[in-house]
Amino acid sequence: MLCLALMLVSMTDGFAQAGGSGKAGELIDSFFDLRMELTSMEDTDQIIGAIDSFWENNSSQIRGLGQQEQLVMEAFCVMERYNYLYQLPGQDKVQHEELGKIRAKMEEFRGNKDNGEFSKYFLCTQADVTSCYMGYSVADVMKYGKSLKPLYESAVEKDPSFSYGLTNLAQYNFWAPGIAGGSKQKAIEYCKRAYDAASTTSQKFFAGIFYSQMLYETGKKDQCSQIMKQVQQLQPQSLYVRKILDANSQGMSLFEYNKKNSKLSKE
């Protein structure tokens, strides 16, 4: 019975090695499809309702996953709610607390284990949650910032064609100063790899957005425009895409737009 139990644990934690297969992989792909669809919704209540409905409609499947996989799905939902709520009156502190809770859960789960024992999605999502959480404080940026790169790099090492991980590693390299391992050249290389590796419509959508904006940053505005046209065809009603195109028309990339709107810009 002990051997059988260990086999079942190994099968469940196959996700940790493969990085998202079977039901976990299907749920993650479904959630990213939802993320793409949310960019076409204007009403915040409708958006939050759609995120909550995803969790409710898939709750039995999520409960059937291993703890690592459940934490990944929970983190995705928390971060997506944060994306649409943190700028609303009274939500700033609330969303920071929610990020802190899921971050603490993930930290407790991983303990002192090596990155090799976790899936590419767990590693990448842990870094994402930390990145969002530390965005409220320069002190936290200094405290946690250096922990992100090893997580993203380990995720990509597990799967060199991991589009989501490559996109986030690219963003780290774009934003981080050279002393912290950042590199604008590596950023665009990772973005291109992410775009080339994207295997679903939603992966192509998000990877295309970030790759196009990297091209914009390097002065390749014609190539940026071509990719943004392809991205827009994937989700024609996307308000997010329209906002990016508007920023580009004003001489700003998505990164510059985000920087201007960041609460930490002055600091």
Salt bridges, closest charged atoms under 4 A:
GLU26 OE1 - LYS23 NZ 3.93
ASP52 OD1 - ARG81 NH1 2.77
GLU74 OE2 - LYS105 NZ 2.82
GLU80 OE1 - ARG35 NE 2.78
ASP92 OD2 - LYS263 NZ 2.91
GLU98 OE2 - LYS101 NZ 3.33
GLU153 OE2 - LYS149 NZ 3.80
ASP159 OD2 - LYS120 NZ 2.58
ASP196 OD2 - LYS192 NZ 2.78
GLU256 OE2 - LYS260 NZ 3.94
